[in-house]
Amino acid sequence: MQRVIDGLTIFEKNPSGFKTEKYAPEIKDMLLRYMRSIEPNSIAGYVDDCKIMKETRIECAGYEDGDYCWNEQDIYHIEKYDAAVKPEFIEHVKKKSA
């Protein structure tokens, strides 16, 4: 059984609940495309916007690729607020996207 590593975003707390990163546009696009390319394996509630502390109307699907897991809330915060992901995940996505 393969071990799944968690912890893409929200890995360093600040008042908004996550660290931000100014991605090069091609890196951000690659991350979002990859994260959305995986079929969801669960849906639970709605995405919480950690910046404005309000629930959205976006269903919170869960994803995993055998190495990492994430949910729609991670995707939302990367897209809207440039939430940071661990550098290891970026390298993982580059390899998978090559």
WOWOJO-V193820 format. One record per residue. N is the residue number from 1. RES is the residue in three letters. PHI is phi in radians with two decimals (999 if undefined). Layout:
N|RES|PHI, N|RES|PHI
This chain:
1|MET|999, 2|GLN|-1.43, 3|ARG|-1.45, 4|VAL|-1.73, 5|ILE|-1.70, 6|ASP|-1.82, 7|GLY|1.84, 8|LEU|-1.55, 9|THR|-2.08, 10|ILE|0.98, 11|PHE|-1.73, 12|GLU|-2.36, 13|LYS|-1.33, 14|ASN|-2.45, 15|PRO|-0.96, 16|SER|-1.48, 17|GLY|1.72, 18|PHE|-2.72, 19|LYS|-1.49, 20|THR|-1.92, 21|GLU|-2.51, 22|LYS|-1.53, 23|TYR|-1.37, 24|ALA|-1.10, 25|PRO|-0.92, 26|GLU|-1.22, 27|ILE|-1.24, 28|LYS|-1.07, 29|ASP|-1.09, 30|MET|-1.08, 31|LEU|-1.04, 32|LEU|-1.12, 33|ARG|-1.07, 34|TYR|-1.12, 35|MET|-1.06, 36|ARG|-1.44, 37|SER|-1.37, 38|ILE|-1.52, 39|GLU|-1.20, 40|PRO|-1.17, 41|ASN|-1.96, 42|SER|-2.87, 43|ILE|-2.42, 44|ALA|-2.53, 45|GLY|1.20, 46|TYR|-2.14, 47|VAL|-1.23, 48|ASP|-1.69, 49|ASP|-1.44, 50|CYS|-1.25, 51|LYS|-1.40, 52|ILE|-1.78, 53|MET|0.96, 54|LYS|-2.47, 55|GLU|-1.32, 56|THR|-1.65, 57|ARG|-1.80, 58|ILE|-1.65, 59|GLU|-1.14, 60|CYS|-1.65, 61|ALA|-1.40, 62|GLY|-1.90, 63|TYR|-2.36, 64|GLU|-2.77, 65|ASP|-2.01, 66|GLY|1.67, 67|ASP|-2.08, 68|TYR|-2.25, 69|CYS|-2.29, 70|TRP|-2.73, 71|ASN|-2.41, 72|GLU|-1.06, 73|GLN|-1.12, 74|ASP|-1.07, 75|ILE|-1.03, 76|TYR|-0.98, 77|HIS|-1.26, 78|ILE|-1.15, 79|GLU|-1.14, 80|LYS|-1.47, 81|TYR|-2.17, 82|ASP|1.02, 83|ALA|-1.01, 84|ALA|-1.36, 85|VAL|-2.01, 86|LYS|-1.13, 87|PRO|-0.98, 88|GLU|-1.09, 89|PHE|-1.23, 90|ILE|-1.04, 91|GLU|-1.11, 92|HIS|-1.04, 93|VAL|-1.14, 94|LYS|-1.02, 95|LYS|-1.12, 96|LYS|-1.21, 97|SER|-1.57, 98|ALA|-1.26
